[in-house]
Amino acid sequence: MISNNNLYRSLYLIRRFEQTVLENYPRGFFFGTTHTYLGQEANAVGVLSSIQENDIVFSNHRCHGHFLAYGGEPHALFAELMGRTTGVCGGRGGSQHLQWRNFYSNGVQGGIVPIATGMALAEKYKKTDAITIAFLGDGTLGEGVIYEALNMASLWKVPILFVLENNQIAQTTEIKLSLAGEITARFKAFGIPAHQLVTSDVLEILPVSADLLSEVRHKHSPVALILNTHRFGPHSKGDDTRDPHLVDQLWQNYDPIKIHGSRLIPEEKQSIESNVETEIKTAFEKALNDPFPSELS
């Protein structure tokens, strides 16, 4: 069982990493674009705290939180965003395209779903006990390729957990303007059981996701988990068209750091935050001094 202190450390590590990226992006340290995970930290920590060593995780363009919750190092991720040789992929993948151990991310909208489904199918053919976890967003529901993948996942009984993070907005379009019907119905139409949570509390997400991971592992068939969540930051670097008052209310009412942090002894909470601040600062400064790839590398 993971302690409340360790859960808070994971949540706070993601928060401070993403804040550091947004704060420093205007200074020209990073290449390409970036999409932060602010506000959704409990999803990644809650789901990935229960995976096993050989499980496969597939993420999307908003992948930093998933990578860090999976166990990736902040320094390697900072370096990747900066295009340095010490980055997760040697500086070649940038913010959206990562591969480390059994973690993969892809910035192509909807493109991760058939790939993740295929990887889960491969594990089934190899007769391993590894399962695949695929994170997708509500905006991805507009891509036809995911429905082809859901059909095959169900038909072939693929061991995969689809985790749909519904943060209520696809770039600048609110979900009410783009999505007809119920999200759960889209999975159930293919015979995939779909469970839904409305929470920013890691302690509510963790046991449900643990049960679903176990179900996928033992039944060797797909399951979906819809996490209704909130994105606190802009879609990418600074393109937030929402009313600032609404965003302030999200921070006040749905902050997973505040929710879980209230359970900790104040002195322990302060110690965790201090250690994470040091870790993030050290990782960022180290990445800044790392070398760029040579022209021949």
C-alpha positions in Angstrom: 0.0 0.0 0.0 1.4 3.4 -1.0 1.6 5.9 1.9 -0.2 9.3 1.8 3.2 10.9 2.0 4.5 9.1 -1.1 1.3 9.9 -3.0 1.7 13.5 -2.2 5.3 13.5 -3.3 4.3 12.2 -6.7 1.5 14.7 -7.0 3.7 17.6 -6.0 6.6 16.5 -8.2 4.4 16.7 -11.3 3.0 20.0 -10.2 6.3 21.7 -9.7 7.8 20.2 -12.9 4.9 21.6 -15.0 5.0 25.0 -13.3 8.7 25.2 -13.9 8.1 24.5 -17.6 5.4 27.2 -18.0 7.4 29.7 -16.0 10.6 29.2 -18.1 9.1 28.6 -21.5 9.1 32.3 -22.5 12.9 32.4 -21.8 13.6 30.2 -24.8 15.0 27.2 -23.0 12.6 24.6 -24.6 12.1 23.5 -28.2 8.7 22.9 -29.9 5.5 23.2 -28.0 4.4 21.7 -24.6 1.2 20.7 -23.0 1.2 20.7 -19.2 -0.7 18.4 -16.8 -1.7 21.0 -14.2 -4.9 20.0 -12.4 -4.9 16.4 -13.6 -2.1 15.1 -11.4 -4.3 12.7 -9.4 -5.3 10.8 -12.5 -1.7 9.7 -13.4 -0.7 9.0 -9.8 -3.9 7.3 -9.0 -3.8 4.9 -12.0 -0.1 4.3 -12.4 0.6 3.6 -8.7 -1.0 0.1 -9.2 0.7 -1.1 -12.4 3.2 -3.9 -12.5 6.8 -3.8 -13.8 6.1 -5.3 -17.2 2.9 -3.3 -17.9 2.9 -1.0 -20.9 1.8 2.7 -20.6 0.8 4.7 -23.7 0.4 8.4 -23.3 -0.5 11.3 -25.6 0.6 14.9 -26.1 -0.1 15.8 -22.4 2.4 13.2 -21.3 4.7 14.8 -18.6 2.5 13.8 -15.7 2.1 10.2 -16.9 5.9 9.9 -17.5 6.8 11.2 -14.0 4.1 9.1 -12.3 5.5 6.1 -14.2 8.8 6.7 -12.5 10.6 8.8 -15.1 13.3 11.3 -13.9 12.6 15.1 -14.0 16.1 15.7 -15.2 15.8 13.4 -18.2 12.4 15.0 -19.1 13.7 18.6 -18.7 16.7 17.7 -20.9 14.4 16.2 -23.5 12.4 19.3 -23.7 15.6 21.3 -24.1 16.9 19.0 -26.9 19.9 17.8 -24.9 21.7 14.5 -25.3 20.8 13.5 -21.8 17.1 13.7 -22.6 14.7 10.7 -22.4 15.2 10.2 -26.2 18.5 12.0 -26.6 16.7 15.3 -27.2 15.0 14.1 -30.4 11.5 13.5 -29.2 10.7 16.7 -27.4 7.7 17.3 -25.2 5.3 14.9 -26.9 7.2 11.9 -28.2 8.8 9.9 -25.4 10.0 6.3 -25.0 11.5 4.9 -21.8 11.3 1.3 -20.6 7.6 0.4 -21.3 6.4 4.0 -21.5 5.5 5.5 -24.9 3.8 8.8 -25.9 2.7 10.1 -29.2 1.4 13.6 -30.1 -0.7 12.5 -33.0 -4.4 13.0 -32.0 -6.0 9.6 -31.6 -2.9 7.9 -33.0 -2.0 6.2 -29.7 -5.1 4.1 -29.4 -4.5 1.7 -32.3 -0.8 1.4 -31.4 -1.6 0.7 -27.7 -4.3 -1.8 -28.7 -1.8 -3.6 -31.0 0.8 -3.7 -28.2 -1.7 -5.2 -25.9 -2.6 -7.8 -28.5 1.1 -8.7 -28.9 1.3 -9.3 -25.1 -1.7 -11.6 -25.3 -0.1 -13.6 -28.1 3.1 -13.9 -26.1 1.1 -15.1 -23.2 2.6 -12.7 -20.7 0.6 -11.2 -17.8 1.5 -7.7 -18.9 -1.4 -5.3 -19.7 -1.5 -2.0 -21.5 -2.8 1.3 -20.1 -3.7 3.9 -22.7 -4.4 7.5 -21.7 -6.6 9.6 -24.1 -8.5 12.8 -23.8 -12.1 13.8 -24.5 -11.0 15.7 -27.7 -9.7 12.4 -29.1 -13.3 11.1 -29.3 -13.6 13.1 -32.6 -11.1 10.8 -34.3 -12.6 7.8 -36.2 -9.5 5.6 -35.8 -10.2 5.1 -32.1 -13.5 3.4 -32.8 -11.8 1.0 -35.2 -9.4 0.2 -32.4 -12.1 -0.2 -29.8 -13.9 -2.6 -32.1 -10.8 -4.7 -32.5 -9.9 -4.5 -28.8 -13.3 -5.9 -27.8 -13.6 -8.4 -30.7 -10.1 -9.9 -29.9 -10.4 -9.5 -26.1 -7.3 -7.4 -25.8 -5.9 -6.8 -22.2 -6.0 -3.0 -22.2 -7.3 -0.3 -19.8 -8.5 2.8 -21.7 -8.2 5.8 -19.4 -10.1 8.7 -20.8 -9.3 12.0 -19.0 -12.2 14.3 -19.7 -10.9 17.7 -18.8 -14.0 19.3 -20.3 -12.3 21.2 -23.1 -10.5 20.2 -26.3 -7.9 22.9 -26.9 -10.4 25.9 -26.9 -13.6 24.1 -27.6 -15.8 23.1 -24.6 -17.1 19.6 -24.6 -20.7 20.7 -24.8 -20.0 22.1 -28.2 -18.3 19.1 -29.7 -19.6 15.9 -28.1 -23.0 14.3 -28.6 -24.3 11.5 -26.2 -22.5 10.0 -23.3 -18.8 9.1 -23.2 -19.4 5.8 -21.5 -21.8 4.8 -24.2 -19.1 5.0 -26.8 -17.2 2.2 -25.1 -20.2 0.2 -24.2 -21.3 0.2 -27.8 -18.4 -2.1 -28.5 -19.0 -4.3 -25.4 -16.3 -2.6 -23.3 -17.3 -2.1 -19.7 -17.0 1.6 -18.8 -16.6 3.1 -15.3 -16.8 6.8 -14.5 -15.4 8.9 -11.7 -16.0 12.6 -11.0 -13.2 13.5 -8.7 -9.8 15.2 -8.2 -8.9 13.0 -5.2 -6.1 10.5 -5.7 -7.5 8.3 -2.9 -10.8 7.9 -4.8 -9.1 7.2 -8.1 -6.4 4.7 -6.8 -8.7 1.9 -5.5 -11.0 2.0 -8.5 -8.2 1.9 -11.0 -6.4 -0.9 -9.1 -9.6 -3.0 -9.3 -9.9 -2.3 -13.0 -6.3 -3.1 -13.7 -6.8 -6.4 -11.9 -9.9 -7.1 -13.9 -8.1 -6.5 -17.2 -5.2 -8.7 -16.1 -7.3 -11.7 -15.1 -10.1 -11.5 -17.7 -7.8 -10.6 -20.6 -10.3 -8.1 -22.1 -10.6 -4.4 -22.4 -12.1 -2.0 -19.8 -12.5 1.8 -19.8 -12.2 4.3 -17.0 -13.5 7.8 -17.6 -12.0 10.4 -15.2 -13.9 13.7 -15.2 -11.2 16.1 -14.4 -10.1 19.7 -15.0 -7.1 21.3 -16.8 -5.9 24.3 -14.8 -3.3 25.5 -17.4 -3.7 26.5 -21.0 -4.0 23.9 -23.8 -0.3 24.4 -24.6 1.9 27.4 -23.7 -0.5 30.3 -23.4 -3.6 29.9 -25.5 -6.2 29.8 -22.7 -9.5 31.4 -23.9 -11.4 30.6 -20.7 -12.7 33.2 -18.3 -9.9 33.8 -15.7 -12.5 33.7 -13.0 -13.5 30.2 -14.0 -9.9 29.1 -13.9 -9.5 30.6 -10.5 -12.5 28.6 -9.3 -11.0 25.4 -10.7 -7.8 26.0 -8.7 -9.9 26.7 -5.5 -12.3 23.8 -5.8 -10.6 20.9 -7.6 -6.9 21.1 -6.8 -5.6 17.5 -6.2 -2.6 18.9 -4.4 -4.7 20.8 -2.0 -7.2 17.9 -1.5 -4.6 15.3 -0.7 -2.2 17.7 1.1 -4.8 18.4 3.7 -4.4 14.8 5.0 -0.7 15.2 5.8 0.9 16.4 9.0 2.0 20.0 8.2 5.7 19.4 9.1 5.8 16.3 6.9 4.0 18.1 4.0 6.5 21.0 4.3 9.4 18.6 4.2 8.1 16.8 1.1 7.6 20.1 -0.7 11.1 21.3 0.2 12.7 18.2 -1.0 10.8 18.3 -4.3 11.6 21.9 -4.8 15.3 21.1 -4.5 15.0 18.1 -6.8 13.2 20.1 -9.5 15.6 23.1 -9.3 18.6 20.8 -9.4 17.2 18.8 -12.4 16.3 22.0 -14.3 19.7 23.6 -13.8 21.6 20.4 -14.6 19.6 20.0 -17.9 20.5 23.6 -18.8 24.2 22.7 -18.7 23.9 19.4 -20.6 25.3 19.2 -24.2 23.3 19.4 -27.4 23.6 16.5 -29.9 26.4 16.9 -32.4 25.6 17.2 -36.1 26.8 13.6 -36.6 25.1 12.0 -33.7 
